[in-house]
């Protein structure tokens, strides 16, 4: 696994270049294909190919950087929809070859594009296009470039894992979907209060500024991110900033930095307690924060899932001998630590990689962004995070000041290992 390189991602990956072009050109491009003949110049951004296959300015600018960007393209709601729709339009054309529809050079580009996307995310639509127009044969140059471009596929765990969980889960918080078969980054996805307060806790651990002030500063920076009612009053209106005996899952949602920063399990527990009790000083609030932080710490120590389960059950008296399939049918919206922290941990225990953990967390329903945030923090420590997911979240959603804290926090944690 590698450490994330946030600013390098910002300089390399930019799906907005495609979005801008699609908004201008896509409707006319679709009409041309539906009419059976391409008439104008749009191939590189409607059916993109790997960078390096062409020699024009468009091929360089719109060329797909690598496998990760191709996967990111297929998870972008607009770009995915358009690519599927126009590929289906190609499949609907009868009695013509790809050359007759697109022209000789663009038929080669279409071959490359279908090979690229079918390789990184196998799909019946792309496979059907290859069968219909190229006898099922993939473009050899594209395959060769993909083989040459195989790098690390996982980013080492960190608080970005919790933040991605928050971003993915945000759309589903009030649009619960009791399924793992969901778009990961739908329209409306964005970071919420979970991310803002996670960053505030990381900032506190890095710089030693009192947590009450750090949380207030970050809250003022991002005031409209879905804060709970009692916390909102504390954050923006309370003068004395006294804790209010809460056992809400806000204590668990923001605690992942404590699990990553700690050098010992006892330190993880103490930092989690401190991070919770500025607001959530109820025993259940503190317990919720400590359970998530200790699960992250134990995952970092390469403890087995059985060891993690046994420790959490013994220490916090949570019942983790349940499965997501058992929980899902009756589970309802629950913003308490005792009603969501165990479920978040179970989603991790049931998973087989980071992405499946996030999907399981969201599939439970309820407070989806917070559950996925807590699950994501643990799963990132245990599995690592797919590089494409980190790149997507960083380039599409996270502003510079948040990226800066995540980067500094990653570096500080690496030094403490």
N, C-alpha and C positions, 0 to 999 in steps of 0.2 A: 504493500500500500504506500501511497505518497501523501504528502501534506498538500492541502489545497493552496493554490496560488491565485488569490482572488483578483488582484489587479491585472495579472496576466490573462485571466479569463475575460475580463472586461475588454481588454485590447484585442483579443482574438475572436470572440464570439458576439454576434450581433444579429439576432433574428429580425430586428426592426427593419433592416435593409430589405428583407423579403416582404414584410408586412406592408411597407410603404409602396413597394412595386405592385403587390397584389391588389391593393386598394385602387390603384390607378388602372391596371391593365387586365386583371383577372376576368371581369365580366365579358370583355370583348374576346379574350383568348378562348374562353369556354364556348362562346357562340361560333367561333371559327371552327373549333373541333367538332361541334355538333353539326355544322354544315359540311363537314368532311374534308376541309382543306385549310391549313394554316396560312394566313395572309400577312401577318405582321411579325415584328421581332420581340419575342418575349421568352424564348426557350430557357435561358439560363436561370431565370428566377421562378418560372412556373414548374418546370421539370428540372430541378437543379442536379448538378453532378459534382463530383469531387474536384476541388481546386487542383490545377496542374494538368487536367485533361485538355484544356484549351489554351490559347495564347492571346486572346483578346482582353480588352479592359473589363468587359462584362464577365468573362470567364474567371478573371482574377477576383473581381469584387464580389460576384455572386457564387463563386465556387464554394462548395461545402468544405470546411476546414478538415474535418476528420469524421470518424465514426460517431463520436459523441454529438457533433453538431447535427448529423443526420438524424439521430435519435431525438434530439431536441426539436428539430423541425417537425417530426412526427408526433410530438406531444403538444405542440402549439395549437390551440383550438382552431384558429383561422387557417393556418398553413396546412394542417392535417386535413381539415374538411375540404379545402380547395384541391389538394393533391388527389385525394380519393375521388372527388367528384369529376375532375377533368380526366383522370385515368379511366373511370367508368365510361365517360363520354368517348374516349378512344376505343374502349372495348365494344361500344355500341355501333361503331361505324362498320358497315358491312361491305364486303367485296373490294376492299382497298388494302394495299400494303402500307406499312409505316412510311415508306418513301413517298408514296402517292399522297398521303395525308400531310406529311411534315416536310418533305424534301429530303434529299440524300443526307446532307450533313446533320440536319436536326433529327433524322431517324436514328443516327448513331448516338446522338445525345440522349434521345428517349431510351435507347437500349441501355446506356450507362446509368441513367436515372433509375430505371426500374430495377436494374441489378443492384445498385447501391441500397435502395430502400428495402428491397426484398431480402437482402443479406443482413442488414442491421436489425430489421424488425419483420421477419417473414409474414407475409400477408397474402391471402388468396387473390386479391385484386392485382397486386404487382406480379405474382406468379402467373396469373391468367394472361396479363399483358405480354410477358415473356413467351408464353406458349403460343399465343395468337400470332404475334408478329415476328418472333425469332426462334420458333420451333423449340421453345423451352431453354435455349442456350443463353447463358449469361455472358456479359461483356468481360472478356478476359483481362483487359487493361484495368478495369475498375476493381476486379477481384484481386489482381496483383498489388494495386496500390493499397487496398484495404489490408492485405496481409503484411505489407511493409509498414503499415501504420498502427500496428498492435502495440499499445503501451499499457501502462497500468490502468486497470478498470475500476479501482476502488480508492477512495480518499480515506485517509485515517480518520477515525471517529473524532467528533468534537461537537461544540454547541450548534454548529451548522446543521447537525442531524436533528436536533430539537426544532430548529427554525424551519427547516424544510417540512417537518411534520405539521407545524402550525400553518404554513402557507397552503399545503395540500388540503388540510382539514378545514380551513376557514370557510370555503364555499359550502361544505356539507354540514356546518354547525346548525343551520336552520333549514337545511335541505337534506335531512338524514336519508341515507341510502344503505339499506341493510344488505350490502353486497360488496365483495372485493373487486368486482368488475366495474371500475369507475375510471373516468378520465382523471389523471393525477393533477393536471394543471388546467382546469376549466376556466371559461370566462368568469371573472369575479374573484378568482383566487388572489390573495394578497396576504402580507404579514399582518398580524393583529397585536393586541396587547401582550400576548404570550411572548412574541419576539421582542417587543420593546422592553419588557421587564426582564427577560433573559439577558439581554444586552446590558441592562442596568446592573444586574447582579455581577456579570462578568467585569463591567467597569469598576464596580466596588472592589472586587477581588484584586484587580490589577493596580488600582490607584489609591486605595485606602480611604477615599472620601466616604463619609458616613452614608450608609445605605439609604436612609430617609432622604437625604439630599440628592443622591444619585438617581433614585427612582423618580423623585419630583422633577429633576432636570430633564430626564429622558421622557417623562410623561408630558412635560410642556413642549418638548420637541415634536412629539407625535400624540396630540391630544385626542384624536378621534379614531381610536383603534379598538373600540369595543370593550372598554373597561367595565367591570361589574359595578353595580350601583354603590355598594358600601366602599369599595376601593376607590371609585371615582370621587366620592365625597372626601375620603382621606387624602387622595392625591392632589386635588385641586382646591379644596376649601378648608381643610383642617389646618388650624394654626399650630396646635401643639404636636400634631402627628403622633398621637398615642395609638397603640394597637387596639383593635376592637373585637378581640376574642373570636375571630372568624376561623371556621374549619373548611372554608371554600378551597377548591382545587387551584386557586391562584398561587398557593404556597408550593404546589407540586409543579406547576407549569414553568416557573421561573428558576427552578433549583438546579438545572443540569450543570451550570458552571461549577457548582460546589463539588459535584461528583468527579469532574474532570480536573479541577485544580488541586484537590486534596492529595496529600502524599501517603496518608494512612486512612484506614476505615474510620477510626475515631475522629480524625480531622474532618472527613466527609460528613459525619453525623453532626459535629459541632457547627461547621459552616452552614449546613442545611438548617439547623435550628436557628442560627442567627439570621439567615436570609428570610425565614418564615416569620419569626416572632415580632418583627417591626410592625406587622399588621395582623398576621394569622397566629396569634399566641394561644389559641385553643389547643389542647393536647392533640386533638385529631389533625389540626392543621400542621403542627410541627411533625407529627408522625408521618403524614403524607409526604411532606418534603423530604424527610429523612429516608423514607422507603425508596423514593426515586433516586436520590443521590447515592445511596448505598448500592442499589442495583447497578448504577452506572460505574461506580468505583469497582465493584466486584467483576463486572464485565471487562473493565480495563485490565484487571489482574488475570484475565483468561480463566476465570472460574467457570465451571460447567453450568448449564441451566438448572440442573438438579441442585447444585450447591447454592445458586442464587435463590431458587425457590425455597429451599430449606431455611436459609438465613432470614429471608423476608417473613416467612410464616412464623418462625420461632421468635423473631425480634418484635414484629409489629402485629402479629396475630391476624394477618390477612389470610383469607382462604384462597390459595392459588391453585388448588386442585380442582379447577374448573377449566373448561375450554371456551373459546370464542363461540363455537357452535352452540354450546349450552347457554351461554349468556345472551347471545344476540336476540332471540325471539322476544323476550320479555323486557329487555333493557330499555330504560327510558332516560330522558334528559336528567342528569344528576350532576350538580356543580360542587358537591362535597368531596373532600379528599377521600373519605371512607367509601364513597360511591363511585369513584372514578380512578383513583390511583391503583387499586388492585387490578381493575380491568385493563388499565394501560400496561401493567407489568405482564398480565396474562397474554395480551396481544403480542408482546415480545416473545414470551415463552412458546407460543404456538407457531411462531414464524420460522422461516428457513433462510431469509436474508433481509436486508434493510427494507427493500421495497415491499415485500410481503408483510412485514411488520406494520408499516404505515397503512397498507390496505386493510389489514385485519382491524387495526385500531379504528379506522373510519367506519368499517362495516358494522361496528357495534351500535352506531347511532349515538345519540346523546350529544354531549359537549365535544364535538368531533375534533376541533382544532386543538383543544387542550389535551385530550386523550392522545392524539397523534403526536403532539409536541412532547409529552412525557415518554411515550413509546419510542419516538424517534431518537431521543437522547440516549436511551439504553441501547437500542438496536445499533446505533452508530458506533458505540463503544465496543460492542460485541462483534459486529460483522465488518465495519467500515461502510462507506456510502458510495454508490455508483458515481463515477466521476461526472457523467452527463447530468445527473440530478443536481449536483452541486453547481455545475456551470449554469444550468438553467435557472436555478433559484437566484444565484448571484447576479447574473446578467439581466434577468427580467424583473426582479422585484426589489433588490436590496440597495439602498442609497449608500453613498460613500462613507458617511460617518458610522453606519452600522457595520459595513465591511471592515473598516479600520479597527473597530473594537474586536471583531471576530478574529482578524489576523493577529493582532497583538496578543489576544488571549491564547490562540493556538501556539504562538511562539513561547509564551510564558509557561504554558503547560508542558511543552516539549523540554524546556530547560529543567523542569521539576521532576521529570521521569528518572 
